[in-house]
Amino acid sequence: MRYSEFVFESYRYDPADASLSLTYRFAEGPRFEERLVFDFPPQPLSADAEIVLDKIFRLIFLLSGVSYYKAFVPEALRCESFPLDRDTAAFVQKFYEKGLAEFAWKNRISLRGRCRFEWDAVGVAPPLALDLLRRTCVPIGGGKDSIVTLECLKAPGENLVLFSLGDAAPIAASIAAAGLPFIRVRRRLDPALLELNNEGALNGHVPITGILSAIVLACAVLAGFDAVAMSNEHSASAPNLVIDGFGINHQYSKSLEFEVDFADYVARHITPSIAYFSLLRPLPEIEIARRFAQYPQYFEVFRSCNSAFRQSPSERARNWCCDCPKCRFVFLALAPFLAKRELIAIFGRDMLDDEAQTVGFAELCGLRDHKPFECVGEIAESAAVMTFLRSDPDWRGDTVVRRLVADFPSLRERGPPAFRALLEARHPHRVPSDFLAKLDACG
């Protein structure tokens, strides 16, 4: 099925039940309505805060449309609800093109120069400064990274509030273990989209972190906080694959590139009063794993495996699946820092002693076609850890370690300095100086 245009039809916020409705349609085709519920008591808003909130709702509206647009990917995209200025059109178009790059590659289509947002030469209202509570919000994803962020900021007594999009069990359990106040937003995708997917519409990965980031901005106004500390690490900026000079990055909306674009757009078009940055950006994945190993209170509740976050609650797994790139990478990253029995207790099995996992670990180490399309560390990180484990008496006898080191001389050539570098690297970032001092102090 082909449609000529994707239309951003309308958005509407109902303060009575703190819900935001977003409607979209394909020209002469299906229509969708998505609903967000801000599941916490909103604070009273000033006139300027209401203007800023409406601008953020518009941003949520534009970014969330990516979930529906991908079903048929028409070339034209038009906002019927309000005119788009040139800067906004360019920002959102880049978000769609780069955020859907993996989806496009897997479906054998190209979005470069294809998805064109219509814009008008309209005046742009200046951003408005707000008087927000000096408080930091940490979005919680249920995995090790956001736990490291919250614990790092919790230690020096930073005024924190946690955020969750939905109520998946690992997220709820991590929040409970943290013992901090939290706010939650519930997102309901239109069921018609799932029906279209079942009928054969195009489907695939969307840049969900970008959508979440815009939703958190709305919470900053509604709940009252002036900083959003994400937990995206250095490796999130590394593409999984490069085709004709174009990077295809599963984690695009977690990358430094997106962070810079998003923060700049918000400051110039919405408000300069909300700081948006990733606290863990200076750190490699392996250093984050080392820091996470200091918090055993989370060992039984954290989860990175996608099986725990399926759309349907009835289909969500209760344990690590132990057969996906994320399970393999987290197991590998933690192996140098936890006792073997502790790590096996977390996952329920020794994944490095399972011959069937050899190919999967080889992909993480760059010994196959490309890095898996998942939220995993860089190839050099995985390879350095695998090499380190070959000299660890607890792990060197495991089947996967023995096989990979024996079959691939490149792993044997790496030495201890390559592993130590993973704990010392300092990468480009946008972390404010006072937060950077807290990151250094909790190391």
C-alpha positions in Angstrom: 0.0 0.0 0.0 1.3 3.5 -0.9 0.1 6.8 0.4 1.3 10.2 -0.8 1.5 12.0 2.5 1.7 11.6 6.3 -0.3 14.2 8.2 0.3 15.5 11.7 -3.4 16.1 12.3 -3.8 17.5 15.9 -2.7 17.4 19.5 -4.8 18.2 22.6 -3.9 18.4 26.3 -6.7 17.8 28.8 -5.6 19.3 32.2 -8.6 17.5 33.9 -6.9 14.1 33.6 -3.4 15.3 32.6 -3.5 13.5 29.3 -2.1 14.4 25.9 -3.8 13.1 22.7 -1.9 13.0 19.4 -3.6 12.2 16.1 -2.1 11.4 12.8 -3.2 10.1 9.4 -2.0 9.0 6.0 -3.6 11.0 3.3 -6.7 9.0 2.1 -5.6 6.2 4.5 -5.7 5.1 8.2 -5.9 7.5 11.1 -4.2 7.0 14.5 -4.6 8.4 18.0 -1.9 8.0 20.7 -2.4 9.0 24.3 0.0 10.0 27.0 -1.1 10.2 30.6 1.0 12.2 33.1 0.5 10.0 36.1 1.3 12.5 38.9 -0.2 15.7 40.3 0.9 18.7 38.2 2.0 21.9 39.8 0.2 25.2 39.2 1.6 26.9 36.0 2.4 30.5 35.2 1.4 32.0 31.9 4.9 31.6 30.6 5.1 28.0 31.8 1.9 27.2 29.9 3.4 28.7 26.7 6.6 26.6 27.2 4.5 23.5 27.9 2.5 23.9 24.7 5.8 24.2 22.7 7.0 21.0 24.3 3.7 19.2 23.5 4.2 20.2 19.9 7.7 18.7 20.0 6.3 15.5 21.5 3.7 15.5 18.7 6.2 15.8 16.0 8.7 13.2 17.3 6.1 10.6 18.3 4.7 10.5 14.8 7.8 8.5 13.7 6.1 5.3 15.2 3.2 5.7 12.7 5.0 7.2 9.7 7.3 4.2 9.4 4.3 1.9 8.4 4.3 3.3 4.8 7.1 6.0 4.7 5.5 8.4 2.2 7.8 11.1 0.9 5.8 14.1 2.1 5.1 14.9 5.8 2.8 17.8 6.6 1.8 19.4 9.9 -1.8 20.4 9.7 -2.1 21.5 13.3 0.4 24.4 13.2 2.9 25.8 10.7 6.5 24.5 10.9 9.3 27.0 10.8 12.4 26.0 8.9 14.6 25.2 11.9 11.9 22.9 13.4 11.4 21.1 10.1 15.1 20.5 9.7 15.5 19.2 13.2 12.6 16.8 13.0 13.6 15.6 9.5 17.1 14.7 10.7 15.5 12.9 13.6 13.4 10.8 11.2 16.2 10.1 8.7 18.9 9.1 11.2 16.5 7.6 13.8 15.0 5.4 11.2 18.3 4.5 9.5 18.4 0.9 10.9 14.7 0.4 10.0 15.3 1.7 6.5 18.4 -0.5 6.0 16.6 -3.7 7.2 13.6 -2.9 5.0 15.9 -2.1 2.0 14.7 1.5 1.5 16.4 4.8 1.7 15.1 7.8 3.6 18.0 10.2 2.7 16.3 13.1 1.0 13.0 11.1 0.9 11.1 12.2 4.0 10.5 15.9 3.4 8.8 18.0 6.0 6.8 21.0 4.7 7.7 24.3 6.3 6.6 27.9 6.1 8.5 31.2 6.4 6.8 32.0 9.7 8.2 34.0 12.6 9.5 32.1 15.5 8.6 33.2 19.1 11.7 33.5 21.3 12.4 31.0 24.1 11.1 31.8 27.5 13.0 31.5 30.8 11.2 29.7 33.6 11.7 29.7 37.4 12.0 26.0 38.0 12.8 24.1 41.1 16.5 23.2 41.5 16.0 19.5 41.1 17.4 16.8 38.8 15.3 14.2 37.0 16.9 10.8 36.1 15.0 8.7 33.6 15.1 5.0 34.7 15.3 2.3 32.1 15.7 -0.8 34.3 19.3 -1.4 33.3 22.7 -0.8 34.9 23.3 2.6 33.3 20.5 4.6 34.9 21.2 2.9 38.2 24.8 4.2 38.1 23.5 7.7 37.3 21.0 7.8 40.2 23.4 6.4 42.7 26.2 8.7 41.6 23.9 11.8 42.1 22.2 10.3 45.2 25.5 10.0 47.1 26.3 13.8 47.4 22.6 14.5 48.2 21.5 15.9 44.9 17.7 16.7 45.0 16.5 13.9 42.7 13.2 12.7 41.1 13.1 9.5 39.0 11.1 9.2 35.8 9.6 6.2 34.1 7.8 5.8 30.8 5.5 2.9 31.6 5.7 0.4 34.4 7.7 -2.6 33.2 8.8 -4.7 36.1 12.6 -4.0 36.0 11.9 -0.2 36.0 9.4 -0.4 38.9 11.8 -2.7 40.9 14.8 -0.4 40.3 12.8 2.6 41.4 11.7 0.8 44.5 15.3 -0.2 45.3 16.4 3.3 44.9 14.0 4.6 47.5 13.6 8.0 45.8 10.5 10.0 44.7 9.4 9.3 41.1 7.0 10.4 38.4 5.5 8.2 35.7 4.0 8.8 32.2 1.9 6.1 30.5 2.1 5.9 26.7 -0.6 4.1 24.8 0.1 3.5 21.1 -2.9 3.2 18.8 -3.8 -0.5 18.5 -4.4 0.0 14.8 -0.7 0.3 14.3 -0.1 -3.2 15.7 -2.9 -4.5 13.4 -1.2 -2.9 10.4 2.1 -4.5 11.4 0.5 -7.9 11.7 -0.9 -7.3 8.2 2.5 -6.6 6.7 3.1 -2.9 7.1 6.7 -1.9 7.4 8.0 -2.2 10.9 11.2 -1.9 12.9 13.3 0.1 15.4 12.3 3.7 16.2 14.4 6.3 18.1 12.4 5.9 21.3 14.9 7.8 23.5 14.3 10.9 21.5 10.5 10.6 22.2 11.2 9.9 25.8 13.4 13.0 26.1 10.7 15.3 24.8 8.2 13.7 27.3 10.6 14.3 30.2 10.8 18.0 29.2 7.0 18.3 29.7 7.4 16.7 33.1 10.0 19.3 34.0 7.3 22.0 33.6 4.5 20.0 35.1 6.4 18.5 38.1 9.1 21.1 38.6 12.7 20.4 37.9 15.5 22.2 36.0 17.8 19.4 34.9 17.5 16.1 33.1 20.4 13.7 33.6 20.3 10.9 31.0 22.4 7.8 31.2 23.8 7.5 27.6 27.4 6.4 27.5 30.2 7.2 25.0 29.6 4.0 22.9 26.0 5.0 22.1 27.5 7.4 19.5 29.3 4.6 17.6 27.4 3.4 14.4 26.7 -0.3 14.0 27.3 -0.1 10.3 28.6 2.5 7.8 27.1 2.4 4.2 28.5 4.8 1.6 29.8 7.1 4.4 26.4 7.2 6.2 26.4 5.8 9.7 23.5 3.5 10.7 23.3 3.7 14.5 20.7 1.7 16.5 21.3 4.1 19.4 21.1 7.4 17.3 18.8 9.1 19.8 21.2 8.2 22.6 24.2 9.6 20.7 26.1 12.8 21.5 25.0 14.1 18.1 21.4 13.9 19.0 22.0 15.2 22.5 23.7 18.3 21.1 20.9 18.9 18.5 18.1 18.3 21.0 19.6 20.5 23.7 20.4 23.3 21.2 16.9 23.2 19.7 15.2 23.3 23.2 17.4 26.2 24.3 16.9 28.3 21.1 13.2 27.5 20.5 11.5 26.5 23.8 13.4 27.4 27.0 17.0 27.8 28.2 15.9 26.9 31.8 16.1 23.1 31.5 19.6 21.5 31.3 19.6 18.3 29.2 22.7 16.1 29.2 24.0 12.6 29.7 25.9 12.1 32.9 27.7 9.0 31.7 28.8 10.3 28.3 32.4 10.6 29.4 32.5 6.9 30.3 33.0 3.7 28.3 30.5 0.9 29.0 33.1 -1.2 30.8 33.8 1.5 33.3 30.0 1.9 33.9 29.9 -1.9 34.5 32.7 -1.6 37.0 30.8 1.1 38.9 27.5 -0.8 38.7 29.2 -3.8 40.5 29.4 -1.6 43.6 25.6 -1.7 44.0 24.5 -5.3 44.9 21.1 -4.1 46.0 20.1 -3.9 42.4 21.5 -7.3 41.2 18.2 -9.1 41.5 16.1 -6.4 39.9 17.9 -4.8 37.1 17.3 -6.0 33.5 18.5 -4.9 30.1 17.0 -7.8 28.1 14.3 -6.6 25.6 12.1 -9.5 26.5 11.2 -7.7 29.7 9.9 -4.6 27.8 7.5 -6.0 25.2 4.5 -4.0 24.3 2.1 -6.5 25.7 2.5 -7.0 29.5 1.4 -10.6 29.2 4.3 -11.3 26.9 7.0 -9.8 29.1 9.6 -12.2 30.4 10.4 -12.3 34.1 14.1 -13.2 33.7 17.0 -12.6 31.4 16.5 -14.6 28.1 20.2 -15.4 27.9 20.0 -15.6 24.1 20.3 -12.0 22.8 23.0 -9.5 22.2 22.0 -7.4 25.2 22.2 -10.4 27.6 25.5 -11.4 26.2 27.0 -7.9 26.4 25.9 -7.2 30.0 27.2 -10.7 31.1 30.5 -10.0 29.4 30.9 -6.5 30.7 30.2 -7.6 34.3 32.4 -10.7 34.2 35.7 -8.9 35.2 34.1 -7.2 38.2 31.7 -9.8 39.9 32.5 -13.2 41.4 31.6 -15.9 38.9 28.9 -17.3 41.2 27.3 -13.9 41.6 27.1 -13.3 37.9 25.7 -16.8 37.2 23.1 -16.2 40.0 21.9 -13.0 38.2 21.5 -14.6 34.8 20.7 -18.2 35.9 23.5 -19.7 33.7 27.1 -19.3 32.6 26.6 -17.8 29.1 30.4 -17.9 28.4 30.4 -21.7 28.9 27.6 -22.3 26.4 29.0 -23.3 23.0 25.8 -22.2 21.3 26.6 -18.6 22.3 30.0 -18.5 20.5 28.7 -16.8 17.3 26.8 -14.2 19.3 29.9 -13.3 21.4 32.0 -13.2 18.2 29.6 -10.6 16.8 30.1 -8.4 19.9 33.9 -8.7 19.5 33.8 -7.6 15.8 34.6 -11.1 14.5 31.5 -11.2 12.2 29.8 -8.8 9.8 29.0 -5.9 12.1 28.1 -5.0 15.6 24.6 -6.3 16.5 21.8 -3.8 16.2 21.2 -3.5 19.9 22.2 -1.2 22.8 25.6 -2.8 23.3 29.1 -1.5 23.8 31.7 -0.9 21.1 33.5 -3.7 19.4 36.9 -2.7 20.9 35.3 -2.9 24.4 34.0 -6.4 24.0 37.2 -7.6 22.4 39.3 -6.2 25.2 37.2 -7.8 27.9 37.2 -11.2 26.1 41.0 -11.0 26.0 41.2 -10.0 29.6 39.1 -13.1 30.6 41.5 -15.5 28.9 44.0 -14.7 31.7 41.4 -14.9 34.5 41.5 -18.2 36.3 37.7 -18.2 36.8 36.8 -17.6 33.2 39.7 -18.8 30.9 38.4 -22.4 30.9 34.9 -21.4 29.7 34.0 -22.7 26.2 33.4 -19.4 24.5 36.5 -17.7 25.9 38.7 -20.7 24.8 37.1 -21.0 21.3 37.3 -17.3 20.4 40.8 -16.7 21.7 42.0 -19.9 19.9 40.2 -19.2 16.6 40.9 -15.4 16.3 44.6 -14.4 16.7 43.5 -10.7 16.8 42.1 -11.3 20.3 45.4 -12.8 21.5 47.3 -9.7 20.3 45.5 -7.5 22.8 47.0 -7.0 26.2 46.2 -5.6 29.6 46.7 -2.0 28.5 43.7 -2.3 26.2 41.5 -3.4 29.1 42.8 -0.7 31.5 42.1 2.0 28.9 38.4 1.1 29.1 38.5 2.2 32.8 40.4 5.4 32.2 39.0 6.9 29.0 37.5 10.4 29.0 35.4 11.3 26.0 33.6 14.4 24.6 30.6 15.3 26.6 28.2 18.1 27.7 28.2 17.4 31.4 28.0 20.6 33.4 31.0 21.1 35.6 29.2 20.6 38.9 27.7 17.3 37.8 31.1 16.2 36.3 32.6 16.7 39.8 30.0 14.4 41.2 30.7 11.8 38.5 34.4 11.9 39.3 33.7 11.7 43.1 31.6 8.5 42.8 34.2 6.6 40.7 
